[in-house]
Amino acid sequence: MSILSEKQKFLLLLGAFLFAYWLPMDNLRVRGAVVEAFAMLGDYAREHVLLCLVPALFIAGAVSVFIRKDAVMRYLGAGAPKPMAYGVASVSGAILAVCSCTVLPLFAGIYKRGAGLGPAIAFLYSGPGINVLAIAMTARVLGLELGAARAFGAVTFSLLIGLLMAFLFRSSEQQRQEEFEALEDEELPRTLSQEIAYFGSMIGFLIFANWARPAADMGFAMTVFNIKWWLSAAFLSMTVYTSFSWFTKEERSDWLDSTWGFTKQIIPLLLGGVLLAGFLLGRPGLDAGIIPDRFIAELVGGNSYIANLFASASGALMYFATLTEVPILQGLLGSGMGKGPALSLLLAGPALSLPAMIVLKQILGMKKMLTYVAIVVLLSSTIGYVFGMLK
């Protein structure tokens, strides 16, 4: 994971100073965008940090300390059978059903422990991309065709994008895997069932504490929502019990140190990215960013490839909390957005965001981050364009 050089720090400080110095605060649009940036940061802090990002950071810290390297490489490493590696990655991400920012520490945790680039990327996309509740909500609100197309595209993308990334960076990935294989593992004084119970309790808390209210009475989803805090409390109690019963004081200290390491790396970049996204585009559904919403709406009508490309690129820059993309798309469709561009945004938007890109650059490096973003945007645009032509 790269560290900023002194020259880069100076350039960042200089850029921040020049931005503040020349910011035309007398302009009402600019003033509103500044307010919107901090409003979006406040929303993010209230809705996503305590119950979503913090548990994800603790899970990432535990993965990097307690999960055996050989176990990660056996199931997710570059040498693991592809059906198993990509299947495990996709299913694991889909079960978590988190937003594009919350999945980052989990991705960093498995990547640090030796997961191959391809399976790790499949996990990265599937977390926010293959959200069963969001897909069901898409079908219910936006129509069965868009819901089915989103489901097919998201599942296919998680596998295809992972395979493409693994192929494009196969040389550097082979060297990285060889370095992991040279490391020795230590035997952990716990059984497999204890490890499963420990990690399952943390994952259970993350899932149920963030279980969103369905848009309508959707049976099982609404039943779970009604008892979400009881389930969350049960899983949190189990996490506390297993942590103090099965782990030594030194192990808990290592866990906290690792969690703090991920926190220092990820949180400042995420918060800065949320501020920037809020300033540029505003909170989804509100025309308050420096870029007016009408520009976006005018460019995504019809079904030209440019319209699909613009829709997927715009979605990639926006930050969508889980499930918020559906009502936003409902409004855009009512304003004349084509169904092809709508699908392009649905496939790119939840899986990417400007804050996520900033963090991914630190984890993967600029080249891999830009390649991942380009693949998601181009594939989303292509699938959206084809879908629009069939309509």
C-alpha positions as CSV (number, residue, x, y, z in Angstrom):
1,M,0.0,0.0,0.0
2,S,1.6,3.2,-1.2
3,I,2.5,6.1,1.1
4,L,2.4,9.7,0.0
5,S,5.9,11.2,-0.7
6,E,6.8,14.6,0.7
7,K,6.4,16.1,-2.7
8,Q,2.9,14.7,-3.1
9,K,1.9,16.0,0.4
10,F,3.2,19.5,-0.6
11,L,1.2,19.4,-3.9
12,L,-1.9,18.4,-2.0
13,L,-1.5,21.2,0.5
14,L,-0.8,23.7,-2.4
15,G,-3.8,22.5,-4.3
16,A,-6.1,22.8,-1.2
17,F,-4.8,26.3,-0.6
18,L,-5.3,27.5,-4.2
19,F,-8.8,25.9,-4.3
20,A,-9.8,27.8,-1.1
21,Y,-8.1,31.0,-2.3
22,W,-9.9,31.2,-5.6
23,L,-13.2,29.7,-4.6
24,P,-15.9,32.2,-5.6
25,M,-18.1,32.1,-2.5
26,D,-20.2,35.1,-3.7
27,N,-21.7,32.7,-6.3
28,L,-24.9,31.2,-5.0
29,R,-24.3,27.9,-6.8
30,V,-20.8,27.6,-5.3
31,R,-22.0,28.5,-1.9
32,G,-24.8,25.9,-2.1
33,A,-22.3,23.3,-3.3
34,V,-20.0,23.9,-0.3
35,V,-23.0,23.6,2.1
36,E,-24.1,20.4,0.3
37,A,-20.6,18.9,0.6
38,F,-20.7,19.1,4.4
39,A,-24.4,18.0,4.4
40,M,-23.4,14.9,2.5
41,L,-20.5,14.3,4.9
42,G,-22.9,14.7,7.8
43,D,-25.4,12.2,6.3
44,Y,-22.5,9.8,5.6
45,A,-21.3,10.0,9.2
46,R,-24.7,9.5,10.7
47,E,-25.9,6.7,8.4
48,H,-22.8,4.7,7.5
49,V,-19.9,5.1,9.9
50,L,-21.0,3.7,13.3
51,L,-23.1,0.7,12.2
52,C,-21.6,0.0,8.8
53,L,-18.0,1.2,8.3
54,V,-16.7,0.6,11.9
55,P,-17.9,-3.1,12.0
56,A,-16.3,-3.6,8.5
57,L,-13.0,-2.2,9.8
58,F,-13.0,-4.6,12.7
59,I,-13.7,-7.5,10.4
60,A,-10.9,-6.4,8.1
61,G,-8.6,-6.2,11.1
62,A,-9.6,-9.6,12.2
63,V,-9.1,-11.1,8.7
64,S,-5.6,-9.7,8.5
65,V,-4.6,-11.1,11.9
66,F,-6.5,-14.3,12.5
67,I,-7.3,-15.7,9.1
68,R,-4.6,-18.1,8.0
69,K,-2.7,-17.1,4.9
70,D,-2.8,-20.6,3.5
71,A,-6.6,-20.8,3.9
72,V,-7.1,-17.5,2.0
73,M,-4.8,-18.7,-0.8
74,R,-6.4,-22.1,-0.9
75,Y,-9.9,-20.7,-1.5
76,L,-9.2,-17.2,-3.0
77,G,-5.5,-17.3,-4.2
78,A,-4.5,-17.1,-7.8
79,G,-3.7,-20.8,-7.7
80,A,-7.1,-21.9,-6.4
81,P,-9.5,-23.5,-8.9
82,K,-11.2,-20.6,-10.6
83,P,-14.8,-21.9,-10.2
84,M,-14.2,-22.2,-6.4
85,A,-12.2,-18.9,-6.0
86,Y,-14.6,-16.7,-8.0
87,G,-17.7,-18.5,-6.6
88,V,-16.6,-18.0,-3.0
89,A,-15.7,-14.3,-3.7
90,S,-19.0,-13.5,-5.4
91,V,-21.2,-15.3,-2.9
92,S,-19.3,-13.8,0.1
93,G,-19.7,-10.3,-1.3
94,A,-23.3,-10.8,-2.2
95,I,-24.2,-12.0,1.3
96,L,-22.7,-8.9,2.9
97,A,-24.7,-6.5,0.5
98,V,-22.8,-3.4,1.6
99,C,-22.2,-0.1,-0.2
100,S,-19.1,0.7,-2.3
101,C,-17.3,2.4,0.6
102,T,-18.0,-0.2,3.3
103,V,-16.7,-3.1,1.2
104,L,-13.3,-1.4,0.9
105,P,-11.8,-2.5,4.3
106,L,-13.1,-6.0,3.8
107,F,-11.5,-6.1,0.3
108,A,-8.3,-4.7,1.8
109,G,-8.3,-7.4,4.5
110,I,-8.6,-10.4,2.1
111,Y,-6.2,-8.8,-0.4
112,K,-3.6,-8.3,2.3
113,R,-3.8,-11.9,3.4
114,G,-3.1,-13.3,-0.1
115,A,-6.4,-13.4,-2.1
116,G,-5.7,-13.3,-5.8
117,L,-6.4,-10.0,-7.6
118,G,-9.2,-11.6,-9.7
119,P,-11.2,-13.1,-6.8
120,A,-10.6,-10.1,-4.6
121,I,-12.0,-7.8,-7.4
122,A,-15.0,-10.1,-7.8
123,F,-15.6,-9.7,-4.1
124,L,-15.2,-5.9,-4.4
125,Y,-17.8,-5.7,-7.1
126,S,-20.3,-8.2,-5.8
127,G,-20.6,-6.6,-2.3
128,P,-22.5,-3.5,-3.5
129,G,-23.4,-4.9,-7.0
130,I,-25.2,-8.1,-6.2
131,N,-27.6,-6.9,-3.5
132,V,-30.6,-9.3,-3.6
133,L,-32.9,-6.8,-1.8
134,A,-31.9,-4.0,-4.2
135,I,-32.4,-6.1,-7.2
136,A,-35.9,-7.1,-6.0
137,M,-36.7,-3.5,-5.3
138,T,-35.5,-2.6,-8.8
139,A,-37.9,-5.1,-10.3
140,R,-40.8,-3.9,-8.2
141,V,-40.3,-0.2,-8.6
142,L,-38.6,0.2,-12.0
143,G,-40.1,-2.9,-13.8
144,L,-39.3,-6.6,-14.1
145,E,-37.2,-6.1,-17.2
146,L,-34.8,-3.7,-15.5
147,G,-34.6,-5.8,-12.4
148,A,-33.8,-9.0,-14.4
149,A,-31.3,-7.2,-16.5
150,R,-29.6,-5.8,-13.4
151,A,-29.4,-9.2,-11.8
152,F,-27.9,-10.8,-14.9
153,G,-25.5,-7.9,-15.4
154,A,-24.3,-7.8,-11.8
155,V,-23.6,-11.5,-11.4
156,T,-21.9,-11.7,-14.8
157,F,-19.8,-8.6,-14.1
158,S,-18.4,-9.8,-10.8
159,L,-16.9,-12.8,-12.6
160,L,-15.9,-11.1,-15.8
161,I,-14.3,-8.1,-14.2
162,G,-12.3,-10.3,-11.8
163,L,-11.1,-12.5,-14.7
164,L,-10.1,-9.4,-16.8
165,M,-8.2,-7.8,-14.0
166,A,-6.3,-11.1,-13.2
167,F,-5.4,-11.5,-16.9
168,L,-4.3,-7.9,-17.4
169,F,-2.0,-7.9,-14.3
170,R,-1.0,-11.5,-14.4
171,S,2.8,-10.8,-14.3
172,S,2.7,-8.6,-11.2
173,E,0.1,-10.8,-9.6
174,Q,2.3,-13.9,-10.0
175,Q,5.2,-12.2,-8.2
176,R,2.8,-11.1,-5.4
177,Q,1.5,-14.6,-4.9
178,E,5.0,-16.0,-4.8
179,E,5.8,-13.6,-2.0
180,F,2.8,-14.8,0.0
181,E,3.8,-18.4,-0.6
182,A,7.2,-17.8,0.9
183,L,5.7,-16.6,4.2
184,E,5.1,-19.1,6.9
185,D,1.9,-19.5,8.8
186,E,1.5,-19.9,12.5
187,E,-0.8,-22.4,14.0
188,L,-3.8,-20.7,15.7
189,P,-5.1,-22.2,19.0
190,R,-8.7,-22.4,17.9
191,T,-10.8,-24.9,16.0
192,L,-12.4,-24.2,12.7
193,S,-15.9,-24.1,14.3
194,Q,-14.6,-21.4,16.7
195,E,-13.2,-19.3,13.8
196,I,-16.5,-19.6,11.9
197,A,-18.5,-18.6,15.0
198,Y,-16.3,-15.6,15.7
199,F,-16.3,-14.2,12.1
200,G,-19.9,-15.2,11.6
201,S,-21.0,-13.1,14.6
202,M,-19.3,-10.0,13.3
203,I,-20.6,-10.5,9.8
204,G,-24.1,-11.2,11.2
205,F,-24.0,-7.9,13.1
206,L,-22.9,-6.0,10.0
207,I,-25.7,-7.5,7.9
208,F,-28.6,-7.1,10.3
209,A,-27.6,-3.7,11.8
210,N,-27.8,-2.3,8.3
211,W,-30.9,-4.1,7.1
212,A,-32.9,-1.4,5.4
213,R,-36.7,-1.1,5.5
214,P,-38.2,-2.5,2.3
215,A,-40.1,0.0,0.1
216,A,-43.2,-2.2,0.5
217,D,-44.2,-5.1,2.6
218,M,-41.9,-7.6,1.0
219,G,-42.6,-10.6,3.3
220,F,-39.4,-12.0,4.7
221,A,-37.4,-8.7,4.2
222,M,-40.0,-6.8,6.3
223,T,-40.0,-9.6,9.0
224,V,-36.3,-9.4,9.3
225,F,-36.4,-5.6,9.5
226,N,-38.9,-5.7,12.4
227,I,-36.5,-7.8,14.5
228,K,-33.2,-6.4,13.1
229,W,-32.1,-4.9,16.5
230,W,-32.8,-8.1,18.4
231,L,-30.7,-10.0,15.8
232,S,-28.0,-7.4,15.8
233,A,-27.8,-7.4,19.6
234,A,-27.5,-11.2,19.6
235,F,-24.6,-11.2,17.1
236,L,-22.8,-8.4,18.9
237,S,-23.1,-10.2,22.2
238,M,-21.7,-13.3,20.6
239,T,-18.8,-11.3,19.2
240,V,-17.9,-9.9,22.6
241,Y,-18.2,-13.3,24.2
242,T,-16.0,-15.1,21.6
243,S,-13.4,-12.3,21.7
244,F,-12.8,-12.5,25.4
245,S,-13.3,-16.3,25.8
246,W,-11.2,-17.6,22.9
247,F,-8.6,-15.0,22.3
248,T,-5.7,-13.9,24.5
249,K,-5.0,-10.3,25.5
250,E,-2.1,-10.1,23.0
251,E,-4.3,-11.4,20.2
252,R,-7.0,-8.8,20.9
253,S,-4.3,-6.1,21.0
254,D,-3.0,-7.3,17.6
255,W,-6.6,-7.2,16.3
256,L,-7.1,-3.6,17.5
257,D,-3.7,-2.5,16.0
258,S,-4.7,-4.0,12.6
259,T,-8.1,-2.3,12.8
260,W,-6.5,1.0,13.6
261,G,-4.1,0.6,10.7
262,F,-7.0,0.2,8.2
263,T,-8.8,3.1,9.9
264,K,-5.9,5.5,9.5
265,Q,-5.5,4.5,5.9
266,I,-9.2,4.4,4.8
267,I,-11.2,6.9,6.9
268,P,-9.5,10.2,6.0
269,L,-9.6,9.3,2.3
270,L,-13.2,8.3,2.4
271,L,-14.3,11.4,4.3
272,G,-12.3,13.6,1.9
273,G,-13.9,11.8,-1.1
274,V,-17.4,12.2,0.3
275,L,-16.8,16.0,0.7
276,L,-15.6,16.2,-2.9
277,A,-18.4,14.1,-4.3
278,G,-20.9,16.3,-2.4
279,F,-19.4,19.5,-3.7
280,L,-19.4,18.3,-7.3
281,L,-22.7,16.4,-7.5
282,G,-24.5,16.9,-4.3
283,R,-26.6,14.3,-2.4
284,P,-28.4,12.0,-4.8
285,G,-31.8,13.3,-5.7
286,L,-31.0,16.9,-4.7
287,D,-30.0,19.5,-7.3
288,A,-27.4,21.2,-5.1
289,G,-23.9,20.3,-6.4
290,I,-21.8,22.5,-8.5
291,I,-22.8,20.4,-11.5
292,P,-26.6,21.0,-12.1
293,D,-28.7,17.8,-12.3
294,R,-30.3,19.1,-15.6
295,F,-27.0,18.6,-17.4
296,I,-27.0,14.9,-16.4
297,A,-30.7,14.5,-17.2
298,E,-30.3,16.1,-20.7
299,L,-27.4,13.8,-21.6
300,V,-28.9,10.5,-20.7
301,G,-32.1,10.6,-22.8
302,G,-32.4,8.2,-25.7
303,N,-30.1,5.2,-26.1
304,S,-26.9,6.4,-27.8
305,Y,-23.7,4.9,-26.7
306,I,-22.6,8.3,-25.5
307,A,-25.7,8.6,-23.3
308,N,-24.9,5.1,-21.8
309,L,-21.3,6.0,-21.3
310,F,-22.2,9.3,-19.6
311,A,-24.7,7.5,-17.4
312,S,-22.2,4.9,-16.2
313,A,-19.4,7.5,-15.7
314,S,-21.8,9.8,-13.7
315,G,-22.9,6.8,-11.6
316,A,-19.3,5.8,-11.0
317,L,-18.6,9.3,-9.5
318,M,-21.7,9.5,-7.3
319,Y,-22.0,8.0,-3.9
320,F,-25.1,5.8,-3.5
321,A,-26.1,4.4,-0.1
322,T,-27.6,1.0,-0.3
323,L,-31.0,1.0,-2.0
324,T,-31.0,4.7,-2.7
325,E,-30.3,4.3,-6.4
326,V,-33.8,2.9,-7.1
327,P,-35.9,6.0,-6.1
328,I,-33.3,8.2,-7.8
329,L,-33.5,6.3,-11.1
330,Q,-37.3,6.4,-10.8
331,G,-37.1,10.2,-10.8
332,L,-34.6,10.3,-13.7
333,L,-36.7,7.9,-15.8
334,G,-39.7,10.2,-15.2
335,S,-37.6,13.1,-16.5
336,G,-36.8,11.3,-19.8
337,M,-33.9,9.1,-19.0
338,G,-33.7,6.1,-21.4
339,K,-33.9,2.6,-20.0
340,G,-30.5,1.7,-21.4
341,P,-28.7,4.5,-19.6
342,A,-30.7,3.6,-16.5
343,L,-29.3,0.1,-16.5
344,S,-25.8,1.5,-17.2
345,L,-26.1,3.6,-14.1
346,L,-27.5,0.7,-12.0
347,L,-24.5,-1.5,-12.9
348,A,-21.8,1.1,-12.3
349,G,-23.2,3.4,-9.7
350,P,-23.6,1.2,-6.6
351,A,-20.3,-0.6,-7.2
352,L,-18.2,2.6,-7.6
353,S,-18.0,6.1,-6.1
354,L,-15.5,8.9,-6.1
355,P,-14.6,8.2,-2.4
356,A,-14.1,4.5,-3.2
357,M,-11.8,5.3,-6.1
358,I,-9.6,7.5,-3.8
359,V,-9.2,4.6,-1.3
360,L,-8.7,2.0,-4.0
361,K,-5.8,4.0,-5.4
362,Q,-4.0,3.6,-2.1
363,I,-4.7,-0.1,-1.9
364,L,-4.1,-1.1,-5.5
365,G,-2.1,1.7,-7.0
366,M,-3.2,4.2,-9.6
367,K,-2.9,1.8,-12.6
368,K,-5.0,-1.0,-11.2
369,M,-7.6,1.4,-9.8
370,L,-8.1,3.2,-13.1
371,T,-8.2,-0.1,-15.0
372,Y,-10.9,-1.4,-12.7
373,V,-12.9,1.8,-13.0
374,A,-12.6,1.8,-16.8
375,I,-13.7,-1.9,-17.1
376,V,-16.8,-1.3,-14.9
377,V,-17.8,1.9,-16.8
378,L,-17.2,0.4,-20.3
379,L,-18.9,-2.9,-19.6
380,S,-21.9,-1.1,-17.9
381,S,-22.2,1.2,-20.9
382,T,-22.1,-1.7,-23.4
383,I,-24.7,-3.8,-21.5
384,G,-26.9,-0.7,-21.1
385,Y,-26.6,0.1,-24.8
386,V,-27.5,-3.4,-25.9
387,F,-30.4,-3.5,-23.4
388,G,-31.7,-0.2,-24.8
389,M,-31.5,-1.5,-28.4
390,L,-33.7,-4.5,-27.4
391,K,-36.4,-2.3,-25.9
